[in-house]
Amino acid sequence: MGPQLNVSLCGELLNLEKLVVEKSASVEHWLRDSFNKNTPPFYSSVDLRNACFKLAPVDTNLFPAGFNNLGEKDLACTVQAFMTSVEKRCPDVENVLLIPENHTRNKYYLESLGNLFSILSNAGLTVRVGSINPELTQDLLIEYKNISSEKASFTIEPLLYSDGKLKLKGFDADLIVINNDFSSGIPPLLKKVKSQVIMPALDSSWTFRRKSNHFAKYNQVAKEFCEFLGADDWLINPMFEHCKKINFRNRQGEDCLNDHVSDLLKKIQMKYKNCEINKKPFVVVKADSGTYGMGVMTIRDASEIKNLNRRQRNKMSKIKEGVEVSDVLIQEGVYSFETFVNSGKEFVAEPVVYVVDRYVVGGFYRVHSERGLDENLNAPGMQFYPLPFENGCQFPALSKDPNSTTNRLYFYGVIARLAAIAASKEKIDN
């Protein structure tokens, strides 16, 4: 069981990976310098797609879940990174209030939350969990299995507010850690907080953040990085367009969407032709904010836009918590020629890399047996397998072989850190 990559298609991407591995000391210096100029996100997760001829981030989440899918061997690295991330921002902190999503019935999210609770606790912090959900009026005991498959528990408590602070009964926190992306808006109580440090900052939430802005920043970072290496940035940089004032239900903005999809498909086709890539281009249309794989569709021909049926339009019209979609990102589709084999069955796979502050701490493969090479894998039926990052978090293998698992994961970590640098630049315009 494990990842299997069709390396025969890699071409220039394989050469870039080889260059990154061979010049890893210079690459690490470039990354350090970039992080020193911009404060990295408190934590993030980056979805990657590897088409063998192109490796690119397709989503960057600044309020990641999925901590239950990390490998047991990633724990020490993750705890140390959180120690650094907290000490840098709030050096005297002792008590931490962790505010989660309102998914009190989502078993997998609660497992992720429990593991995040455990990681922060092991980082030398006194952690309690408080819910912003007004429907939670009494303590809720959550039992779960941690990354080591041991039984564990934590309690979600109703939040209290007084004197400009969010508190729990008998607990006054120095630091608030948010694990809720607030897709539907910032809760009024959080806006009233005056004397506590909040991480990540509220302007990192989907209330304010836009994917089009992130990928505009990533475009700049990727170009600078590839100019430094003397490589074509398209190898790691997805092209994109942006449409505003969209309403899928009443077909508002359909012409804008059709034109941008058509233009982007032509650009991709031209690049494929120049690079002698014998594949059919596609784009992914996704809501410009939000996560959980909602508001996402694959388009292979612009004519599909006007032929969307009612079910497809309804699916695209809303994202998490019923938020209406009005802006969309049209992103160059990146195939996933990476597969994961389990019990003789082959799954399409995409790596998800976790970064805490500037440190790659681990990740996993998101796999789906019913989705194709050009489809969104973040959908019901997906499964997760930890990436073997214990040998490839921060440095490549001494062999310098670009086909080694360690070096491939190191390359993934470099791309994920470029996305984290891009995320750190988003706030400049806010």
TILUM-309480 format. One line per field, with one value per residue (C-alpha): y, x, z; residue number from 1; residue in one letter. Coordinates in steps of 0.2 Angstrom, whole numbers, plus 5000, padded with zeros to 4 digits. Layout:
BEGIN
yy	(Y,...);
xx	(X,...);
zz	(Z,...);
k	(NUM,...);
r	(a,...);
//
This chain:
BEGIN
yy	(5000,5017,5031,5027,5041,5039,5048,5044,5060,5072,5081,5098,5096,5082,5094,5107,5095,5089,5108,5111,5096,5100,5118,5114,5125,5140,5136,5136,5153,5160,5153,5160,5177,5177,5172,5185,5199,5193,5184,5167,5160,5153,5137,5131,5117,5116,5105,5100,5092,5082,5080,5074,5089,5101,5102,5116,5121,5122,5128,5135,5134,5145,5137,5119,5103,5086,5085,5067,5062,5066,5052,5047,5050,5068,5073,5078,5089,5097,5100,5109,5120,5125,5129,5141,5148,5153,5159,5170,5179,5178,5173,5174,5164,5150,5148,5145,5146,5135,5140,5127,5125,5122,5104,5095,5080,5078,5064,5067,5085,5081,5069,5083,5095,5083,5080,5099,5101,5087,5095,5112,5104,5095,5111,5116,5126,5124,5122,5122,5122,5135,5135,5151,5141,5149,5133,5125,5129,5116,5106,5093,5078,5072,5055,5051,5041,5051,5049,5035,5026,5028,5033,5051,5065,5084,5095,5108,5122,5137,5154,5168,5186,5200,5214,5214,5195,5178,5166,5149,5146,5147,5150,5166,5164,5174,5168,5163,5150,5150,5134,5141,5149,5160,5158,5166,5181,5185,5182,5198,5192,5190,5208,5214,5206,5219,5212,5195,5189,5181,5168,5167,5185,5187,5195,5178,5171,5168,5182,5193,5182,5178,5164,5175,5187,5172,5165,5183,5183,5166,5170,5184,5172,5158,5170,5176,5159,5152,5167,5164,5146,5150,5139,5142,5146,5138,5122,5126,5140,5138,5151,5158,5171,5179,5183,5194,5196,5178,5171,5153,5151,5165,5164,5181,5183,5168,5178,5183,5165,5158,5171,5168,5149,5150,5161,5151,5135,5142,5148,5131,5123,5134,5130,5111,5113,5122,5109,5094,5089,5077,5080,5089,5105,5108,5122,5121,5134,5137,5149,5163,5160,5145,5127,5109,5106,5115,5126,5117,5110,5104,5112,5104,5115,5132,5126,5117,5133,5137,5118,5117,5109,5115,5102,5108,5127,5124,5115,5129,5143,5140,5135,5131,5137,5142,5157,5163,5162,5179,5178,5163,5158,5150,5140,5130,5112,5101,5083,5071,5057,5052,5036,5027,5008,4999,4980,4980,4994,5010,5027,5044,5054,5072,5077,5089,5097,5105,5120,5128,5145,5142,5123,5108,5096,5083,5079,5065,5059,5063,5048,5044,5028,5036,5052,5054,5062,5079,5079,5087,5074,5084,5075,5062,5045,5052,5043,5049,5041,5049,5055,5048,5065,5060,5059,5073,5088,5100,5092,5081,5064,5064,5053,5068,5056,5066,5050,5045,5047,5058,5071,5071,5075,5088,5096,5096,5105,5118,5121,5122,5134,5145,5145,5150,5164,5170,5169,5180,5193,5193,5205,5218,5224,5222);
xx	(5000,5007,5008,5013,5017,5018,5035,5037,5026,5036,5047,5052,5043,5055,5070,5063,5061,5079,5085,5076,5083,5101,5100,5090,5102,5099,5080,5079,5088,5076,5061,5068,5071,5053,5045,5056,5048,5030,5023,5018,5000,4998,4994,4988,4984,4988,4979,4991,4988,5002,4999,5017,5020,5013,5012,5002,4992,4974,4968,4975,4965,4970,4958,4963,4954,4960,4973,4966,4973,4991,5003,5008,5027,5022,5017,5034,5037,5019,5020,5037,5031,5015,5027,5037,5021,5013,5029,5033,5015,5011,5027,5019,5004,4998,4979,4972,4954,4951,4935,4930,4917,4899,4900,4895,4888,4902,4913,4928,4929,4928,4942,4952,4947,4952,4969,4972,4967,4980,4994,4992,4991,5007,5015,5015,4998,4983,4969,4950,4937,4923,4909,4903,4887,4872,4863,4876,4870,4879,4895,4897,4909,4917,4926,4937,4952,4968,4982,4989,4973,4971,4954,4954,4941,4939,4924,4916,4909,4898,4907,4904,4908,4913,4925,4930,4935,4929,4930,4924,4917,4933,4944,4952,4962,4977,4975,4961,4965,4952,4948,4932,4933,4917,4911,4894,4902,4911,4901,4896,4905,4922,4920,4919,4935,4948,4961,4965,4976,4966,4975,4973,4967,4949,4953,4960,4943,4932,4921,4935,4947,4945,4954,4956,4967,4977,4981,4986,4998,5004,5006,5019,5028,5029,5036,5049,5054,5055,5065,5077,5079,5078,5063,5046,5033,5019,5026,5020,5007,4989,4982,4965,4952,4939,4920,4910,4891,4887,4870,4869,4850,4844,4859,4866,4884,4883,4891,4906,4908,4907,4919,4932,4931,4933,4948,4957,4954,4962,4977,4979,4978,4991,5003,4999,5004,5020,5025,5019,5007,4994,4980,4963,4962,4949,4945,4938,4925,4924,4916,4928,4927,4923,4929,4923,4923,4907,4903,4915,4913,4924,4922,4929,4920,4913,4896,4894,4890,4874,4869,4869,4854,4844,4852,4870,4865,4858,4874,4884,4873,4877,4892,4895,4881,4870,4881,4876,4889,4891,4910,4919,4937,4940,4956,4966,4963,4977,4976,4981,4991,4996,4987,4986,4985,4976,4972,4975,4963,4969,4962,4965,4975,4980,4992,4987,5002,5001,5011,5013,5020,5034,5037,5030,5024,5015,5001,4990,4984,4965,4959,4943,4938,4924,4932,4942,4959,4951,4938,4937,4942,4935,4918,4908,4917,4934,4947,4964,4981,4995,5010,5027,5034,5045,5059,5055,5048,5062,5076,5079,5087,5106,5104,5097,5087,5071,5061,5064,5049,5058,5063,5046,5038,5052,5047,5028,5034,5042,5027,5016,5027,5026,5007,5010,5021,5007,4994,5005,5005,4986,4984,4994,4979,4966);
zz	(5000,4996,4983,4965,4953,4934,4933,4914,4911,4922,4909,4914,4931,4935,4930,4942,4956,4953,4953,4970,4978,4971,4977,4993,5004,4992,4991,5010,5011,4999,5009,5025,5018,5011,5028,5037,5026,5029,5045,5040,5044,5062,5053,5036,5025,5006,4993,4979,4962,4953,4934,4932,4920,4933,4952,4959,4974,4971,4988,5004,5020,5035,5047,5044,5050,5046,5061,5064,5047,5051,5055,5072,5067,5063,5081,5088,5073,5074,5093,5091,5077,5087,5102,5090,5082,5099,5107,5092,5093,5112,5122,5139,5135,5147,5145,5128,5123,5107,5097,5085,5071,5076,5070,5086,5076,5064,5070,5059,5063,5082,5080,5071,5085,5098,5090,5089,5107,5112,5101,5109,5126,5123,5117,5136,5136,5146,5133,5135,5121,5120,5107,5099,5095,5104,5104,5115,5133,5143,5143,5130,5133,5117,5116,5101,5096,5094,5081,5091,5091,5109,5118,5123,5127,5129,5134,5123,5134,5131,5130,5142,5139,5151,5153,5134,5135,5130,5145,5151,5168,5180,5165,5159,5143,5137,5119,5108,5094,5081,5071,5063,5046,5049,5031,5036,5045,5061,5077,5087,5103,5094,5087,5105,5111,5116,5128,5121,5106,5093,5081,5066,5064,5060,5043,5038,5039,5023,5029,5021,5012,4993,4983,4969,4980,4986,4969,4963,4978,4974,4956,4961,4973,4961,4947,4960,4965,4948,4942,4956,4950,4931,4928,4920,4934,4925,4931,4949,4945,4940,4928,4934,4930,4941,4939,4950,4952,4948,4952,4946,4950,4939,4926,4931,4925,4913,4899,4910,4916,4898,4891,4905,4904,4885,4886,4900,4891,4875,4886,4893,4876,4869,4884,4882,4863,4867,4880,4869,4882,4874,4886,4886,4895,4909,4922,4939,4944,4962,4974,4978,4996,5007,5009,5012,4993,4991,4976,4965,4947,4933,4915,4900,4887,4889,4881,4898,4907,4898,4899,4918,4924,4939,4951,4946,4947,4965,4970,4964,4971,4990,5000,5019,5031,5016,5010,4993,4980,4970,4965,4957,4954,4937,4939,4927,4930,4936,4933,4947,4940,4957,4963,4980,4980,4994,4994,4975,4972,4964,4970,4962,4976,4980,4993,5007,5016,5033,5038,5055,5055,5042,5046,5036,5049,5039,5028,5020,5004,5000,4989,4981,4972,4962,4956,4940,4937,4933,4947,4964,4977,4992,4991,5001,5000,5001,5012,5020,5021,5031,5020,5026,5030,5045,5032,5021,5031,5030,5020,5005,5004,5002,4987,4977,4967,4962,4961,4979,4991,5003,4989,4981,4998,5001,4984,4990,5006,4996,4986,5001,5009,4994,4996,5014,5009,4997,5011,5022,5008,5007,5022,5014,5004,5018);
k	(1,2,3,4,5,6,7,8,9,10,11,12,13,14,15,16,17,18,19,20,21,22,23,24,25,26,27,28,29,30,31,32,33,34,35,36,37,38,39,40,41,42,43,44,45,46,47,48,49,50,51,52,53,54,55,56,57,58,59,60,61,62,63,64,65,66,67,68,69,70,71,72,73,74,75,76,77,78,79,80,81,82,83,84,85,86,87,88,89,90,91,92,93,94,95,96,97,98,99,100,101,102,103,104,105,106,107,108,109,110,111,112,113,114,115,116,117,118,119,120,121,122,123,124,125,126,127,128,129,130,131,132,133,134,135,136,137,138,139,140,141,142,143,144,145,146,147,148,149,150,151,152,153,154,155,156,157,158,159,160,161,162,163,164,165,166,167,168,169,170,171,172,173,174,175,176,177,178,179,180,181,182,183,184,185,186,187,188,189,190,191,192,193,194,195,196,197,198,199,200,201,202,203,204,205,206,207,208,209,210,211,212,213,214,215,216,217,218,219,220,221,222,223,224,225,226,227,228,229,230,231,232,233,234,235,236,237,238,239,240,241,242,243,244,245,246,247,248,249,250,251,252,253,254,255,256,257,258,259,260,261,262,263,264,265,266,267,268,269,270,271,272,273,274,275,276,277,278,279,280,281,282,283,284,285,286,287,288,289,290,291,292,293,294,295,296,297,298,299,300,301,302,303,304,305,306,307,308,309,310,311,312,313,314,315,316,317,318,319,320,321,322,323,324,325,326,327,328,329,330,331,332,333,334,335,336,337,338,339,340,341,342,343,344,345,346,347,348,349,350,351,352,353,354,355,356,357,358,359,360,361,362,363,364,365,366,367,368,369,370,371,372,373,374,375,376,377,378,379,380,381,382,383,384,385,386,387,388,389,390,391,392,393,394,395,396,397,398,399,400,401,402,403,404,405,406,407,408,409,410,411,412,413,414,415,416,417,418,419,420,421,422,423,424,425,426,427,428,429,430);
r	(m,g,p,q,l,n,v,s,l,c,g,e,l,l,n,l,e,k,l,v,v,e,k,s,a,s,v,e,h,w,l,r,d,s,f,n,k,n,t,p,p,f,y,s,s,v,d,l,r,n,a,c,f,k,l,a,p,v,d,t,n,l,f,p,a,g,f,n,n,l,g,e,k,d,l,a,c,t,v,q,a,f,m,t,s,v,e,k,r,c,p,d,v,e,n,v,l,l,i,p,e,n,h,t,r,n,k,y,y,l,e,s,l,g,n,l,f,s,i,l,s,n,a,g,l,t,v,r,v,g,s,i,n,p,e,l,t,q,d,l,l,i,e,y,k,n,i,s,s,e,k,a,s,f,t,i,e,p,l,l,y,s,d,g,k,l,k,l,k,g,f,d,a,d,l,i,v,i,n,n,d,f,s,s,g,i,p,p,l,l,k,k,v,k,s,q,v,i,m,p,a,l,d,s,s,w,t,f,r,r,k,s,n,h,f,a,k,y,n,q,v,a,k,e,f,c,e,f,l,g,a,d,d,w,l,i,n,p,m,f,e,h,c,k,k,i,n,f,r,n,r,q,g,e,d,c,l,n,d,h,v,s,d,l,l,k,k,i,q,m,k,y,k,n,c,e,i,n,k,k,p,f,v,v,v,k,a,d,s,g,t,y,g,m,g,v,m,t,i,r,d,a,s,e,i,k,n,l,n,r,r,q,r,n,k,m,s,k,i,k,e,g,v,e,v,s,d,v,l,i,q,e,g,v,y,s,f,e,t,f,v,n,s,g,k,e,f,v,a,e,p,v,v,y,v,v,d,r,y,v,v,g,g,f,y,r,v,h,s,e,r,g,l,d,e,n,l,n,a,p,g,m,q,f,y,p,l,p,f,e,n,g,c,q,f,p,a,l,s,k,d,p,n,s,t,t,n,r,l,y,f,y,g,v,i,a,r,l,a,a,i,a,a,s,k,e,k,i,d,n);
//
